[in-house]
Amino acid sequence: LEKKEYEEAKSYLDQLVGTYEETNLSIKGEKGVIAGILNDMYRRARNLNMSPYFDLDVPISSLPMKDVDMVSLIGNLLSNAIDACEEWKDERGQTPNLALEFTKRSGLYILECRNSSLPIPPSILDQLYHSFGVTTKGEQHEGLGTKIIHDIIKSYNGFLDFTYKDEQFTVKIKMPAVI
């Protein structure tokens, strides 16, 4: 402002406010480790010109599980979703859908992740989240993420369900609110 560079100052402030809004969206009430992974995944999606939607009624940090398991669960879930969205966007040339929602209802935490996805062969869908080595991402990926998600949910007596319909993949996880 002292140099009378008003446009540059406005641009700088807009950038700061935008960063604050993005960060505040992801971290409100979250533990640092969860805020970090949410913010990182949100920025990763934004950098790929996606419009991620996070609707967290309660902090994900309120899940009754170890921090390392929460980070692994959220990290793998969102990483898989972003990868699928990126492939879908490259193939379809449109903005993909990516949404993460978290609520608590009747003693259950409900975590739902929805994303655009290219068609998934039934042979892969049948084994997804149950077997090591099942992946839709090509040879450079091992299919470990879905197995890790499954194992974490199972170890905390949770329930995992997923659907694929009309090029949209949805993972719904229900976790008891008590250990």
Backbone as JSON Lines, residues from 0, in Angstrom:
{"i":0,"aa":"L","n":[0.82,-1.19,0.0],"ca":[0.0,0.0,0.0],"c":[0.87,1.25,0.0]}
{"i":1,"aa":"E","n":[2.02,1.21,0.76],"ca":[2.92,2.35,0.79],"c":[3.48,2.67,-0.59]}
{"i":2,"aa":"K","n":[3.63,1.64,-1.42],"ca":[4.13,1.84,-2.78],"c":[3.02,2.12,-3.77]}
{"i":3,"aa":"K","n":[1.8,2.28,-3.24],"ca":[0.62,2.55,-4.06],"c":[0.34,1.44,-5.08]}
{"i":4,"aa":"E","n":[0.64,0.2,-4.68],"ca":[0.38,-0.97,-5.51],"c":[-0.91,-1.61,-5.0]}
{"i":5,"aa":"Y","n":[-2.01,-0.92,-5.28],"ca":[-3.3,-1.3,-4.73],"c":[-3.8,-2.64,-5.25]}
{"i":6,"aa":"E","n":[-3.65,-2.89,-6.53],"ca":[-4.11,-4.17,-7.09],"c":[-3.34,-5.34,-6.49]}
{"i":7,"aa":"E","n":[-2.04,-5.18,-6.35],"ca":[-1.21,-6.23,-5.75],"c":[-1.62,-6.46,-4.3]}
{"i":8,"aa":"A","n":[-1.88,-5.38,-3.56],"ca":[-2.31,-5.51,-2.16],"c":[-3.66,-6.21,-2.07]}
{"i":9,"aa":"K","n":[-4.59,-5.85,-2.96],"ca":[-5.9,-6.49,-2.96],"c":[-5.77,-7.98,-3.27]}
{"i":10,"aa":"S","n":[-4.96,-8.3,-4.26],"ca":[-4.75,-9.69,-4.64],"c":[-4.15,-10.48,-3.48]}
{"i":11,"aa":"Y","n":[-3.19,-9.89,-2.79],"ca":[-2.56,-10.53,-1.64],"c":[-3.58,-10.8,-0.53]}
{"i":12,"aa":"L","n":[-4.4,-9.82,-0.23],"ca":[-5.42,-9.99,0.82],"c":[-6.47,-11.02,0.42]}
{"i":13,"aa":"D","n":[-6.87,-11.01,-0.84],"ca":[-7.83,-12.01,-1.32],"c":[-7.26,-13.41,-1.16]}
{"i":14,"aa":"Q","n":[-5.98,-13.55,-1.46],"ca":[-5.32,-14.85,-1.34],"c":[-5.28,-15.29,0.13]}
{"i":15,"aa":"L","n":[-4.95,-14.36,1.03],"ca":[-4.93,-14.69,2.46],"c":[-6.3,-15.1,2.97]}
{"i":16,"aa":"V","n":[-7.33,-14.35,2.6],"ca":[-8.69,-14.65,3.04],"c":[-9.13,-16.0,2.48]}
{"i":17,"aa":"G","n":[-8.82,-16.27,1.21],"ca":[-9.18,-17.54,0.6],"c":[-8.52,-18.71,1.32]}
{"i":18,"aa":"T","n":[-7.24,-18.55,1.67],"ca":[-6.53,-19.6,2.4],"c":[-7.16,-19.81,3.77]}
{"i":19,"aa":"Y","n":[-7.52,-18.71,4.45],"ca":[-8.16,-18.82,5.76],"c":[-9.5,-19.55,5.65]}
{"i":20,"aa":"E","n":[-10.31,-19.19,4.66],"ca":[-11.62,-19.83,4.51],"c":[-11.47,-21.32,4.24]}
{"i":21,"aa":"E","n":[-10.52,-21.7,3.37],"ca":[-10.3,-23.12,3.1],"c":[-9.87,-23.84,4.35]}
{"i":22,"aa":"T","n":[-8.9,-23.27,5.06],"ca":[-8.38,-23.9,6.27],"c":[-9.47,-23.99,7.33]}
{"i":23,"aa":"N","n":[-10.21,-22.93,7.55],"ca":[-11.25,-22.92,8.58],"c":[-12.31,-23.97,8.28]}
{"i":24,"aa":"L","n":[-12.63,-24.16,7.01],"ca":[-13.63,-25.16,6.62],"c":[-13.22,-26.54,7.1]}
{"i":25,"aa":"S","n":[-11.94,-26.86,6.96],"ca":[-11.47,-28.2,7.25],"c":[-11.14,-28.45,8.71]}
{"i":26,"aa":"I","n":[-10.75,-27.43,9.46],"ca":[-10.17,-27.7,10.78],"c":[-11.02,-27.3,11.97]}
{"i":27,"aa":"K","n":[-12.18,-26.76,11.75],"ca":[-12.98,-26.27,12.87],"c":[-13.23,-27.39,13.89]}
{"i":28,"aa":"G","n":[-12.64,-27.22,15.07],"ca":[-12.82,-28.18,16.16],"c":[-12.03,-29.46,16.03]}
{"i":29,"aa":"E","n":[-11.16,-29.58,15.04],"ca":[-10.41,-30.81,14.83],"c":[-9.08,-30.8,15.58]}
{"i":30,"aa":"K","n":[-8.6,-32.0,15.93],"ca":[-7.24,-32.16,16.44],"c":[-6.29,-31.79,15.32]}
{"i":31,"aa":"G","n":[-5.09,-31.39,15.68],"ca":[-4.11,-30.97,14.69],"c":[-3.83,-31.98,13.59]}
{"i":32,"aa":"V","n":[-3.69,-33.26,13.96],"ca":[-3.36,-34.27,12.95],"c":[-4.5,-34.45,11.94]}
{"i":33,"aa":"I","n":[-5.73,-34.37,12.42],"ca":[-6.87,-34.52,11.52],"c":[-7.05,-33.26,10.68]}
{"i":34,"aa":"A","n":[-6.89,-32.11,11.31],"ca":[-6.96,-30.85,10.57],"c":[-5.93,-30.85,9.45]}
{"i":35,"aa":"G","n":[-4.74,-31.35,9.74],"ca":[-3.68,-31.4,8.74],"c":[-4.04,-32.24,7.54]}
{"i":36,"aa":"I","n":[-4.56,-33.45,7.78],"ca":[-4.89,-34.34,6.66],"c":[-6.08,-33.8,5.87]}
{"i":37,"aa":"L","n":[-7.07,-33.24,6.56],"ca":[-8.22,-32.67,5.86],"c":[-7.8,-31.48,5.0]}
{"i":38,"aa":"N","n":[-7.0,-30.62,5.57],"ca":[-6.54,-29.44,4.84],"c":[-5.68,-29.85,3.65]}
{"i":39,"aa":"D","n":[-4.79,-30.82,3.86],"ca":[-3.92,-31.29,2.77],"c":[-4.75,-31.86,1.62]}
{"i":40,"aa":"M","n":[-5.72,-32.69,1.95],"ca":[-6.54,-33.31,0.9],"c":[-7.43,-32.26,0.21]}
{"i":41,"aa":"Y","n":[-7.94,-31.31,0.97],"ca":[-8.75,-30.25,0.39],"c":[-7.92,-29.45,-0.61]}
{"i":42,"aa":"R","n":[-6.72,-29.08,-0.21],"ca":[-5.84,-28.31,-1.1],"c":[-5.42,-29.13,-2.31]}
{"i":43,"aa":"R","n":[-5.17,-30.42,-2.1],"ca":[-4.8,-31.28,-3.23],"c":[-5.92,-31.28,-4.27]}
{"i":44,"aa":"A","n":[-7.15,-31.42,-3.82],"ca":[-8.29,-31.41,-4.74],"c":[-8.43,-30.05,-5.43]}
{"i":45,"aa":"R","n":[-8.3,-28.97,-4.66],"ca":[-8.4,-27.62,-5.24],"c":[-7.3,-27.38,-6.28]}
{"i":46,"aa":"N","n":[-6.11,-27.87,-6.01],"ca":[-5.0,-27.72,-6.96],"c":[-5.24,-28.48,-8.26]}
{"i":47,"aa":"L","n":[-6.12,-29.46,-8.21],"ca":[-6.49,-30.21,-9.42],"c":[-7.76,-29.63,-10.05]}
{"i":48,"aa":"N","n":[-8.12,-28.4,-9.64],"ca":[-9.3,-27.69,-10.15],"c":[-10.61,-28.41,-9.86]}
{"i":49,"aa":"M","n":[-10.67,-29.06,-8.72],"ca":[-11.9,-29.68,-8.25],"c":[-12.54,-28.75,-7.23]}
{"i":50,"aa":"S","n":[-13.79,-29.0,-6.94],"ca":[-14.51,-28.23,-5.91],"c":[-14.96,-29.19,-4.81]}
{"i":51,"aa":"P","n":[-14.03,-29.56,-3.92],"ca":[-14.41,-30.51,-2.87],"c":[-15.43,-29.9,-1.91]}
{"i":52,"aa":"Y","n":[-16.3,-30.75,-1.39],"ca":[-17.33,-30.33,-0.45],"c":[-17.16,-31.14,0.82]}
{"i":53,"aa":"F","n":[-16.81,-30.48,1.91],"ca":[-16.68,-31.13,3.21],"c":[-17.79,-30.6,4.1]}
{"i":54,"aa":"D","n":[-18.64,-31.48,4.6],"ca":[-19.71,-31.1,5.51],"c":[-19.56,-31.94,6.78]}
{"i":55,"aa":"L","n":[-18.94,-31.35,7.79],"ca":[-18.63,-32.06,9.02],"c":[-19.49,-31.51,10.15]}
{"i":56,"aa":"D","n":[-20.61,-32.19,10.44],"ca":[-21.5,-31.76,11.52],"c":[-20.79,-31.8,12.87]}
{"i":57,"aa":"V","n":[-19.96,-32.8,13.06],"ca":[-19.14,-32.94,14.26],"c":[-17.7,-33.17,13.8]}
{"i":58,"aa":"P","n":[-16.72,-32.84,14.62],"ca":[-15.33,-33.08,14.21],"c":[-15.04,-34.57,14.01]}
{"i":59,"aa":"I","n":[-14.32,-34.87,12.97],"ca":[-13.9,-36.26,12.74],"c":[-13.05,-36.73,13.91]}
{"i":60,"aa":"S","n":[-12.36,-35.8,14.56],"ca":[-11.54,-36.12,15.73],"c":[-12.35,-36.74,16.86]}
{"i":61,"aa":"S","n":[-13.65,-36.62,16.82],"ca":[-14.48,-37.2,17.88],"c":[-14.67,-38.71,17.72]}
{"i":62,"aa":"L","n":[-14.22,-39.27,16.61],"ca":[-14.28,-40.72,16.44],"c":[-13.5,-41.38,17.57]}
{"i":63,"aa":"P","n":[-14.05,-42.42,18.18],"ca":[-13.33,-43.1,19.27],"c":[-12.28,-44.07,18.73]}
{"i":64,"aa":"M","n":[-11.21,-43.49,18.18],"ca":[-10.11,-44.31,17.68],"c":[-8.8,-43.56,17.82]}
{"i":65,"aa":"K","n":[-7.71,-44.28,17.69],"ca":[-6.37,-43.69,17.79],"c":[-6.16,-42.69,16.65]}
{"i":66,"aa":"D","n":[-5.4,-41.65,16.94],"ca":[-5.11,-40.63,15.93],"c":[-4.51,-41.24,14.67]}
{"i":67,"aa":"V","n":[-3.59,-42.17,14.83],"ca":[-2.92,-42.77,13.68],"c":[-3.93,-43.5,12.8]}
{"i":68,"aa":"D","n":[-4.93,-44.13,13.42],"ca":[-5.95,-44.83,12.64],"c":[-6.88,-43.84,11.94]}
{"i":69,"aa":"M","n":[-7.22,-42.73,12.62],"ca":[-8.06,-41.7,11.98],"c":[-7.36,-41.11,10.76]}
{"i":70,"aa":"V","n":[-6.07,-40.8,10.92],"ca":[-5.31,-40.21,9.81],"c":[-5.23,-41.19,8.65]}
{"i":71,"aa":"S","n":[-4.97,-42.45,8.97],"ca":[-4.87,-43.47,7.92],"c":[-6.22,-43.66,7.21]}
{"i":72,"aa":"L","n":[-7.29,-43.71,7.98],"ca":[-8.63,-43.87,7.43],"c":[-9.0,-42.71,6.5]}
{"i":73,"aa":"I","n":[-8.91,-41.49,7.02],"ca":[-9.29,-40.3,6.23],"c":[-8.33,-40.1,5.06]}
{"i":74,"aa":"G","n":[-7.05,-40.3,5.31],"ca":[-6.06,-40.13,4.24],"c":[-6.29,-41.08,3.08]}
{"i":75,"aa":"N","n":[-6.49,-42.36,3.38],"ca":[-6.73,-43.34,2.32],"c":[-8.06,-43.11,1.61]}
{"i":76,"aa":"L","n":[-9.08,-42.81,2.39],"ca":[-10.41,-42.58,1.81],"c":[-10.38,-41.41,0.82]}
{"i":77,"aa":"L","n":[-9.84,-40.27,1.27],"ca":[-9.82,-39.09,0.41],"c":[-8.8,-39.22,-0.73]}
{"i":78,"aa":"S","n":[-7.69,-39.84,-0.47],"ca":[-6.7,-40.03,-1.53],"c":[-7.28,-40.88,-2.67]}
{"i":79,"aa":"N","n":[-7.95,-41.97,-2.31],"ca":[-8.6,-42.81,-3.33],"c":[-9.66,-42.01,-4.1]}
{"i":80,"aa":"A","n":[-10.45,-41.23,-3.37],"ca":[-11.51,-40.45,-4.01],"c":[-10.93,-39.4,-4.97]}
{"i":81,"aa":"I","n":[-9.88,-38.71,-4.54],"ca":[-9.26,-37.69,-5.38],"c":[-8.64,-38.32,-6.63]}
{"i":82,"aa":"D","n":[-7.97,-39.46,-6.46],"ca":[-7.4,-40.16,-7.62],"c":[-8.49,-40.54,-8.63]}
{"i":83,"aa":"A","n":[-9.61,-41.07,-8.13],"ca":[-10.71,-41.46,-9.01],"c":[-11.29,-40.23,-9.71]}
{"i":84,"aa":"C","n":[-11.44,-39.13,-8.97],"ca":[-11.96,-37.89,-9.56],"c":[-11.03,-37.37,-10.65]}
{"i":85,"aa":"E","n":[-9.75,-37.45,-10.39],"ca":[-8.78,-36.96,-11.38],"c":[-8.86,-37.77,-12.67]}
{"i":86,"aa":"E","n":[-8.95,-39.09,-12.57],"ca":[-9.1,-39.94,-13.75],"c":[-10.4,-39.62,-14.48]}
{"i":87,"aa":"W","n":[-11.49,-39.46,-13.72],"ca":[-12.8,-39.17,-14.3],"c":[-12.76,-37.83,-15.04]}
{"i":88,"aa":"K","n":[-12.14,-36.83,-14.41],"ca":[-12.02,-35.5,-15.01],"c":[-11.21,-35.55,-16.31]}
{"i":89,"aa":"D","n":[-10.11,-36.29,-16.3],"ca":[-9.28,-36.41,-17.5],"c":[-10.05,-37.07,-18.65]}
{"i":90,"aa":"E","n":[-10.85,-38.07,-18.31],"ca":[-11.61,-38.82,-19.32],"c":[-12.85,-38.07,-19.79]}
{"i":91,"aa":"R","n":[-13.57,-37.47,-18.87],"ca":[-14.85,-36.83,-19.2],"c":[-14.74,-35.34,-19.51]}
{"i":92,"aa":"G","n":[-13.66,-34.7,-19.06],"ca":[-13.48,-33.28,-19.33],"c":[-14.43,-32.38,-18.57]}
{"i":93,"aa":"Q","n":[-14.94,-32.87,-17.45],"ca":[-15.88,-32.11,-16.63],"c":[-15.37,-32.06,-15.19]}
{"i":94,"aa":"T","n":[-15.96,-31.18,-14.4],"ca":[-15.59,-31.09,-12.99],"c":[-16.2,-32.26,-12.23]}
{"i":95,"aa":"P","n":[-15.37,-33.03,-11.54],"ca":[-15.89,-34.18,-10.81],"c":[-16.55,-33.79,-9.49]}
{"i":96,"aa":"N","n":[-17.31,-34.71,-8.96],"ca":[-17.98,-34.56,-7.67],"c":[-17.1,-35.2,-6.59]}
{"i":97,"aa":"L","n":[-16.82,-34.46,-5.53],"ca":[-16.09,-35.0,-4.38],"c":[-16.71,-34.43,-3.11]}
{"i":98,"aa":"A","n":[-17.27,-35.3,-2.29],"ca":[-17.93,-34.84,-1.06],"c":[-17.54,-35.76,0.1]}
{"i":99,"aa":"L","n":[-17.32,-35.13,1.25],"ca":[-17.06,-35.85,2.49],"c":[-18.03,-35.3,3.52]}
{"i":100,"aa":"E","n":[-18.82,-36.19,4.12],"ca":[-19.8,-35.78,5.12],"c":[-19.59,-36.63,6.37]}
{"i":101,"aa":"F","n":[-19.76,-35.97,7.53],"ca":[-19.6,-36.68,8.8],"c":[-20.66,-36.2,9.79]}
{"i":102,"aa":"T","n":[-21.44,-37.14,10.31],"ca":[-22.51,-36.81,11.24],"c":[-22.52,-37.83,12.38]}
{"i":103,"aa":"K","n":[-23.29,-37.5,13.41],"ca":[-23.52,-38.44,14.51],"c":[-25.02,-38.57,14.68]}
{"i":104,"aa":"R","n":[-25.51,-39.81,14.6],"ca":[-26.93,-40.09,14.71],"c":[-27.14,-41.34,15.57]}
{"i":105,"aa":"S","n":[-27.99,-41.22,16.58],"ca":[-28.41,-42.37,17.39],"c":[-27.26,-43.27,17.83]}
{"i":106,"aa":"G","n":[-26.22,-42.68,18.36],"ca":[-25.1,-43.47,18.87],"c":[-24.15,-43.99,17.81]}
{"i":107,"aa":"L","n":[-24.31,-43.51,16.58],"ca":[-23.41,-43.92,15.49],"c":[-22.79,-42.7,14.84]}
{"i":108,"aa":"Y","n":[-21.52,-42.81,14.55],"ca":[-20.86,-41.82,13.68],"c":[-21.01,-42.33,12.26]}
{"i":109,"aa":"I","n":[-21.38,-41.45,11.35],"ca":[-21.56,-41.83,9.95],"c":[-20.65,-40.97,9.1]}
{"i":110,"aa":"L","n":[-19.73,-41.63,8.42],"ca":[-18.78,-40.98,7.53],"c":[-19.1,-41.43,6.11]}
{"i":111,"aa":"E","n":[-19.36,-40.46,5.25],"ca":[-19.71,-40.8,3.86],"c":[-18.82,-40.01,2.91]}
{"i":112,"aa":"C","n":[-18.24,-40.72,1.97],"ca":[-17.4,-40.1,0.95],"c":[-17.98,-40.48,-0.41]}
{"i":113,"aa":"R","n":[-18.29,-39.46,-1.23],"ca":[-18.82,-39.68,-2.57],"c":[-17.9,-39.02,-3.59]}
{"i":114,"aa":"N","n":[-17.69,-39.72,-4.69],"ca":[-16.85,-39.15,-5.73],"c":[-17.2,-39.69,-7.1]}
{"i":115,"aa":"S","n":[-16.9,-38.88,-8.09],"ca":[-17.06,-39.32,-9.48],"c":[-16.04,-40.42,-9.74]}
{"i":116,"aa":"S","n":[-16.43,-41.38,-10.57],"ca":[-15.55,-42.5,-10.85],"c":[-15.87,-43.08,-12.22]}
{"i":117,"aa":"L","n":[-14.83,-43.43,-12.94],"ca":[-15.02,-44.16,-14.19],"c":[-15.59,-45.53,-13.85]}
{"i":118,"aa":"P","n":[-16.18,-46.21,-14.83],"ca":[-16.73,-47.55,-14.55],"c":[-15.7,-48.48,-13.89]}
{"i":119,"aa":"I","n":[-16.18,-49.22,-12.91],"ca":[-15.34,-50.17,-12.17],"c":[-15.81,-51.57,-12.53]}
{"i":120,"aa":"P","n":[-14.92,-52.41,-13.03],"ca":[-15.32,-53.77,-13.4],"c":[-15.88,-54.53,-12.19]}
{"i":121,"aa":"P","n":[-16.95,-55.31,-12.41],"ca":[-17.54,-56.09,-11.31],"c":[-16.53,-56.98,-10.59]}
{"i":122,"aa":"S","n":[-15.55,-57.51,-11.29],"ca":[-14.56,-58.38,-10.66],"c":[-13.75,-57.62,-9.6]}
{"i":123,"aa":"I","n":[-13.54,-56.34,-9.81],"ca":[-12.83,-55.51,-8.81],"c":[-13.79,-55.11,-7.7]}
{"i":124,"aa":"L","n":[-15.0,-54.7,-8.06],"ca":[-15.99,-54.3,-7.04],"c":[-16.25,-55.43,-6.04]}
{"i":125,"aa":"D","n":[-16.29,-56.67,-6.54],"ca":[-16.58,-57.81,-5.68],"c":[-15.52,-58.03,-4.6]}
{"i":126,"aa":"Q","n":[-14.29,-57.59,-4.85],"ca":[-13.21,-57.83,-3.89],"c":[-12.75,-56.56,-3.16]}
{"i":127,"aa":"L","n":[-13.24,-55.42,-3.6],"ca":[-12.81,-54.14,-3.03],"c":[-13.05,-54.11,-1.53]}
{"i":128,"aa":"Y","n":[-12.11,-53.6,-0.8],"ca":[-12.14,-53.49,0.66],"c":[-11.98,-54.82,1.39]}
{"i":129,"aa":"H","n":[-11.72,-55.88,0.66],"ca":[-11.54,-57.17,1.33],"c":[-10.2,-57.81,1.04]}
{"i":130,"aa":"S","n":[-9.63,-57.56,-0.14],"ca":[-8.41,-58.25,-0.54],"c":[-7.28,-57.28,-0.81]}
{"i":131,"aa":"F","n":[-6.1,-57.67,-0.43],"ca":[-4.9,-56.92,-0.76],"c":[-4.63,-57.08,-2.26]}
{"i":132,"aa":"G","n":[-4.23,-56.03,-2.9],"ca":[-3.85,-56.1,-4.31],"c":[-4.96,-55.78,-5.29]}
{"i":133,"aa":"V","n":[-6.15,-55.42,-4.81],"ca":[-7.25,-55.07,-5.7],"c":[-7.24,-53.56,-5.88]}
{"i":134,"aa":"T","n":[-7.07,-53.13,-7.13],"ca":[-6.99,-51.7,-7.41],"c":[-7.56,-51.38,-8.78]}
{"i":135,"aa":"T","n":[-8.0,-50.15,-8.93],"ca":[-8.47,-49.67,-10.23],"c":[-7.46,-48.71,-10.83]}
{"i":136,"aa":"K","n":[-6.33,-48.51,-10.14],"ca":[-5.41,-47.44,-10.5],"c":[-4.25,-47.84,-11.41]}
{"i":137,"aa":"G","n":[-4.14,-49.07,-11.8],"ca":[-3.04,-49.45,-12.67],"c":[-1.92,-50.13,-11.9]}
{"i":138,"aa":"E","n":[-0.86,-50.46,-12.62],"ca":[0.21,-51.28,-12.06],"c":[1.03,-50.61,-10.97]}
{"i":139,"aa":"Q","n":[1.1,-49.28,-10.95],"ca":[1.93,-48.6,-9.96],"c":[1.3,-48.59,-8.57]}
{"i":140,"aa":"H","n":[0.07,-49.04,-8.43],"ca":[-0.61,-49.09,-7.14],"c":[-0.83,-50.53,-6.71]}
{"i":141,"aa":"E","n":[-0.79,-50.75,-5.39],"ca":[-0.91,-52.1,-4.86],"c":[-2.28,-52.45,-4.34]}
{"i":142,"aa":"G","n":[-3.19,-51.47,-4.21],"ca":[-4.5,-51.76,-3.67],"c":[-4.5,-51.92,-2.16]}
{"i":143,"aa":"L","n":[-3.52,-51.33,-1.51],"ca":[-3.41,-51.43,-0.05],"c":[-4.4,-50.53,0.68]}
{"i":144,"aa":"G","n":[-4.71,-49.36,0.13],"ca":[-5.55,-48.37,0.8],"c":[-6.9,-48.9,1.2]}
{"i":145,"aa":"T","n":[-7.58,-49.58,0.3],"ca":[-8.92,-50.09,0.62],"c":[-8.85,-51.17,1.7]}
{"i":146,"aa":"K","n":[-7.82,-51.99,1.68],"ca":[-7.64,-53.03,2.71],"c":[-7.36,-52.39,4.07]}
{"i":147,"aa":"I","n":[-6.57,-51.32,4.09],"ca":[-6.28,-50.61,5.33],"c":[-7.58,-50.02,5.9]}
{"i":148,"aa":"I","n":[-8.38,-49.4,5.04],"ca":[-9.66,-48.84,5.47],"c":[-10.53,-49.93,6.09]}
{"i":149,"aa":"H","n":[-10.66,-51.04,5.4],"ca":[-11.47,-52.16,5.89],"c":[-10.98,-52.65,7.24]}
{"i":150,"aa":"D","n":[-9.67,-52.83,7.37],"ca":[-9.12,-53.36,8.62],"c":[-9.33,-52.4,9.79]}
{"i":151,"aa":"I","n":[-9.2,-51.1,9.54],"ca":[-9.41,-50.12,10.61],"c":[-10.87,-50.16,11.06]}
{"i":152,"aa":"I","n":[-11.78,-50.15,10.11],"ca":[-13.22,-50.17,10.45],"c":[-13.57,-51.43,11.23]}
{"i":153,"aa":"K","n":[-13.06,-52.55,10.79],"ca":[-13.33,-53.83,11.46],"c":[-12.77,-53.84,12.88]}
{"i":154,"aa":"S","n":[-11.57,-53.28,13.06],"ca":[-10.94,-53.31,14.38],"c":[-11.68,-52.47,15.41]}
{"i":155,"aa":"Y","n":[-12.5,-51.51,14.95],"ca":[-13.3,-50.69,15.86],"c":[-14.78,-51.06,15.82]}
{"i":156,"aa":"N","n":[-15.08,-52.26,15.34],"ca":[-16.45,-52.79,15.28],"c":[-17.39,-51.91,14.45]}
{"i":157,"aa":"G","n":[-16.83,-51.32,13.41],"ca":[-17.64,-50.49,12.52],"c":[-18.19,-51.29,11.36]}
{"i":158,"aa":"F","n":[-18.93,-50.61,10.52],"ca":[-19.56,-51.21,9.36],"c":[-19.22,-50.38,8.13]}
{"i":159,"aa":"L","n":[-18.79,-51.03,7.07],"ca":[-18.42,-50.35,5.83],"c":[-19.3,-50.88,4.7]}
{"i":160,"aa":"D","n":[-19.88,-49.95,3.96],"ca":[-20.67,-50.3,2.79],"c":[-20.27,-49.37,1.66]}
{"i":161,"aa":"F","n":[-20.33,-49.86,0.45],"ca":[-20.02,-49.0,-0.69],"c":[-20.93,-49.34,-1.85]}
{"i":162,"aa":"T","n":[-21.18,-48.33,-2.67],"ca":[-21.99,-48.53,-3.86],"c":[-21.33,-47.81,-5.03]}
{"i":163,"aa":"Y","n":[-21.61,-48.32,-6.2],"ca":[-21.18,-47.66,-7.43],"c":[-22.38,-47.63,-8.37]}
{"i":164,"aa":"K","n":[-22.8,-46.42,-8.73],"ca":[-23.95,-46.28,-9.61],"c":[-23.81,-44.99,-10.4]}
{"i":165,"aa":"D","n":[-24.07,-45.05,-11.68],"ca":[-24.07,-43.88,-12.55],"c":[-22.79,-43.05,-12.39]}
{"i":166,"aa":"E","n":[-21.67,-43.73,-12.43],"ca":[-20.34,-43.1,-12.35],"c":[-20.13,-42.33,-11.05]}
{"i":167,"aa":"Q","n":[-20.78,-42.79,-9.99],"ca":[-20.54,-42.21,-8.67],"c":[-20.26,-43.35,-7.69]}
{"i":168,"aa":"F","n":[-19.14,-43.22,-7.0],"ca":[-18.73,-44.2,-6.0],"c":[-19.0,-43.61,-4.62]}
{"i":169,"aa":"T","n":[-19.65,-44.37,-3.76],"ca":[-19.98,-43.9,-2.42],"c":[-19.52,-44.92,-1.39]}
{"i":170,"aa":"V","n":[-18.79,-44.44,-0.4],"ca":[-18.38,-45.27,0.73],"c":[-19.09,-44.71,1.95]}
{"i":171,"aa":"K","n":[-19.78,-45.59,2.68],"ca":[-20.46,-45.18,3.9],"c":[-19.92,-46.04,5.04]}
{"i":172,"aa":"I","n":[-19.42,-45.35,6.06],"ca":[-18.84,-46.01,7.22],"c":[-19.66,-45.63,8.45]}
{"i":173,"aa":"K","n":[-20.06,-46.64,9.2],"ca":[-20.79,-46.4,10.45],"c":[-19.94,-46.96,11.59]}
{"i":174,"aa":"M","n":[-19.72,-46.08,12.59],"ca":[-18.9,-46.47,13.73],"c":[-19.68,-46.23,15.0]}
{"i":175,"aa":"P","n":[-19.65,-47.18,15.95],"ca":[-20.31,-46.95,17.23],"c":[-19.66,-45.76,17.94]}
{"i":176,"aa":"A","n":[-20.47,-44.98,18.63],"ca":[-19.96,-43.78,19.31],"c":[-19.19,-44.12,20.59]}
{"i":177,"aa":"V","n":[-19.21,-45.36,20.99],"ca":[-18.46,-45.8,22.18],"c":[-17.53,-46.93,21.79]}
{"i":178,"aa":"I","n":[-16.49,-47.08,22.59],"ca":[-15.52,-48.14,22.31],"c":[-16.03,-49.47,22.86]}
